[in-house]
């Protein structure tokens, strides 16, 4: 994986995606967000109503000449264990140039809302090993991977679920560093906003984002891939 070269005559540009690249964004309900099924049905690949749709809109409006295709393969309720089971069909067989992964919310949440069902809990060791395996499996065939942390919109860092989510976010960071992928600290992006607003403004249940919450995610992702906000601005 590596940075793509600047287009001829453009000078050095920040955007890491190139012309005709396909970006597959996979995850749980936060990524899914009502996307069309099967993949390809509906407008713009059925991208849903969340951050994936916003990313596509920003890319198309600022970089129309790149003809970037964004595909949403999020599925509500998924853990990293579920991603592993469908990785071949929902990532590799789509032949993307870029892959974005945001998973971990349910891996953590099930430990708190269903504590008596340990068989569905994805504990840190399994989470890290599985995510590492998926990244290593995919890296040779793509230009780049973006790993996004899970998040919990609770400002109190000593809250049990917030502390556990931060632990899983730390795992994502380690996997990104070991494999040389791009890294998006979504929790840090939300924490900056939470200094000024009540959590329910960004997510009614501290997990599923509002429109503003999805914009926080989209902006954090775009920053990681070198999006230039003033481009084509006249």
C-alpha positions in Angstrom: 0.0 0.0 0.0 1.2 3.5 -0.6 0.2 7.0 -1.6 -1.0 7.3 -5.2 0.9 9.7 -7.5 -0.4 13.1 -8.3 -2.3 13.5 -11.5 -0.4 14.9 -14.5 -0.4 18.7 -14.5 -2.0 18.9 -11.0 1.2 19.3 -9.1 1.3 17.4 -5.8 -2.2 16.8 -4.5 -3.2 15.6 -1.1 -6.0 13.3 -2.2 -4.9 9.7 -1.9 -7.6 8.2 -4.1 -7.0 8.1 -7.9 -9.2 8.2 -10.9 -11.7 5.3 -11.2 -10.8 4.0 -7.7 -13.5 2.0 -5.9 -13.8 2.6 -2.2 -15.6 -0.2 -0.2 -16.8 0.9 3.3 -17.7 -2.0 5.6 -19.0 -2.0 9.2 -22.1 -2.4 11.3 -25.3 -0.3 11.6 -23.4 3.0 11.8 -22.1 2.2 8.3 -25.2 0.4 7.0 -27.6 3.3 7.9 -30.4 2.0 5.7 -28.3 1.2 2.6 -29.8 -0.5 -0.5 -29.7 -4.2 -0.9 -28.4 -6.0 -2.9 -25.3 -3.9 -3.5 -25.8 -1.7 -6.5 -29.5 -1.3 -6.1 -30.8 2.2 -5.8 -29.0 5.5 -6.5 -25.3 5.7 -5.9 -24.9 2.1 -5.0 -27.6 2.4 -2.2 -25.3 4.2 0.2 -27.7 4.8 3.0 -28.3 8.0 5.0 -25.1 8.2 7.0 -21.4 9.1 6.8 -20.8 6.8 3.7 -23.3 8.9 1.7 -21.7 12.1 2.9 -18.2 10.9 1.9 -19.5 10.0 -1.6 -21.2 13.4 -1.9 -18.1 15.3 -0.8 -15.8 13.3 -3.2 -18.1 13.7 -6.2 -18.6 17.4 -5.6 -14.9 18.3 -5.2 -13.3 15.6 -7.3 -15.7 14.9 -10.2 -12.9 14.1 -12.6 -11.7 11.2 -10.4 -15.0 9.2 -10.9 -14.6 7.6 -7.5 -17.1 4.8 -6.8 -18.1 4.4 -3.2 -19.8 1.1 -2.1 -21.4 0.5 1.3 -21.3 -3.0 2.7 -22.2 -2.3 6.3 -24.7 -4.6 8.1 -26.5 -3.7 11.2 -25.5 -5.7 14.3 -22.2 -7.0 12.9 -19.1 -7.7 14.9 -15.6 -8.3 13.6 -16.5 -12.0 13.7 -19.4 -11.3 11.2 -17.1 -9.3 9.0 -14.7 -12.2 8.8 -17.5 -14.5 7.6 -18.5 -12.2 4.7 -15.2 -10.6 3.8 -14.6 -12.6 0.7 -18.0 -11.6 -0.9 -18.4 -8.1 0.6 -14.9 -6.9 0.2 -12.5 -9.0 -1.9 -14.8 -10.0 -4.7 -15.8 -6.4 -5.2 -12.1 -5.7 -6.2 -11.8 -2.3 -4.5 -8.7 -0.2 -4.6 -9.5 1.2 -1.1 -11.2 -0.4 1.9 -12.5 1.4 5.0 -13.4 -0.6 8.1 -15.2 0.7 11.2 -16.2 -2.2 13.5 -16.3 -2.8 17.2 -19.4 -1.2 18.6 -21.3 -4.4 18.8 -18.2 -6.3 19.9 -18.2 -4.1 23.0 -22.0 -3.4 23.4 -23.0 -7.0 23.6 -20.8 -7.4 26.7 -22.9 -4.8 28.4 -26.5 -5.3 27.1 -26.3 -9.1 27.0 -23.9 -10.0 29.8 -25.3 -13.5 30.2 -24.6 -14.5 26.6 -20.8 -14.9 26.5 -20.9 -16.9 23.3 -21.7 -13.7 21.4 -19.1 -11.5 23.1 -16.0 -10.7 21.0 -13.3 -10.1 23.6 -10.2 -8.0 22.9 -7.9 -10.8 21.9 -10.3 -12.2 19.3 -11.1 -8.7 18.1 -7.4 -7.8 17.5 -6.5 -11.2 15.9 -9.4 -11.1 13.5 -9.0 -7.5 12.5 -5.2 -8.1 12.0 -6.0 -11.1 9.8 -8.5 -9.2 7.6 -6.0 -6.4 7.1 -3.1 -8.7 6.3 -5.3 -10.7 3.9 -6.5 -7.6 2.0 -3.4 -5.3 1.9 -1.6 -7.0 -1.0 -4.6 -6.5 -3.4 -5.5 -2.8 -2.6 -3.9 0.6 -2.7 -4.9 1.4 0.8 -6.9 0.6 3.9 -8.5 3.0 6.3 -9.1 1.7 9.9 -11.6 3.7 11.9 -12.1 3.2 15.6 -15.4 2.4 17.2 -16.7 5.1 19.6 -19.1 5.7 22.5 -20.5 9.1 23.0 -20.0 9.3 26.7 -17.8 12.2 27.9 -17.0 10.4 31.2 -14.0 8.3 30.3 -14.3 6.2 33.5 -17.7 5.0 32.4 -17.4 1.2 32.0 -18.6 1.0 28.4 -16.6 4.1 27.3 -13.4 2.7 28.9 -13.9 -0.6 27.1 -14.6 1.1 23.8 -11.4 3.1 24.2 -9.6 -0.2 24.7 -10.9 -1.4 21.4 -10.0 1.9 19.8 -6.5 1.4 21.0 -6.4 -2.1 19.3 -7.4 -0.5 16.0 -4.6 2.0 16.4 -2.1 -0.8 17.0 -3.3 -2.8 14.0 -3.1 0.3 11.8 0.5 1.0 13.0 1.7 -2.5 12.5 0.3 -2.7 9.0 0.9 0.8 7.8 -2.8 1.7 7.1 -4.5 5.0 7.5 -6.0 5.5 10.9 -9.1 7.5 11.9 -9.6 8.2 15.6 -13.4 8.7 15.6 -13.6 8.9 19.3 -11.2 11.9 19.4 -13.2 13.6 16.7 -16.4 13.2 18.7 -14.7 14.2 21.9 -13.8 17.6 20.4 -17.5 18.2 19.7 -18.6 16.8 23.1 -16.8 19.6 24.8 -19.6 21.9 23.6 -22.7 19.8 23.1 -24.7 17.2 25.0 -24.2 13.6 23.7 -27.8 13.2 22.5 -27.2 15.9 20.0 -24.8 13.6 18.2 -26.4 10.2 19.0 -29.7 9.6 20.9 -28.4 6.3 22.4 -24.7 7.4 22.4 -24.0 4.9 19.5 -26.2 5.6 16.5 -25.3 9.1 15.1 -27.6 11.9 14.2 -27.0 13.9 11.0 -24.4 16.0 12.9 -22.8 12.8 14.2 -22.5 11.3 10.8 -20.9 14.6 9.6 -18.3 14.3 12.3 -17.5 10.8 11.0 -17.4 11.9 7.4 -15.1 14.8 8.1 -12.7 12.6 10.1 -12.5 10.1 7.2 -12.1 12.8 4.6 -9.2 14.3 6.6 -7.4 11.0 6.6 -7.6 10.5 2.8 -6.3 14.0 2.1 -9.6 15.7 1.1 -9.1 19.4 0.2 -12.1 21.4 1.3 -11.3 24.5 -0.7 -10.9 22.6 -4.0 -13.1 23.7 -6.9 -14.3 26.5 -4.7 -13.8 29.2 -7.2 
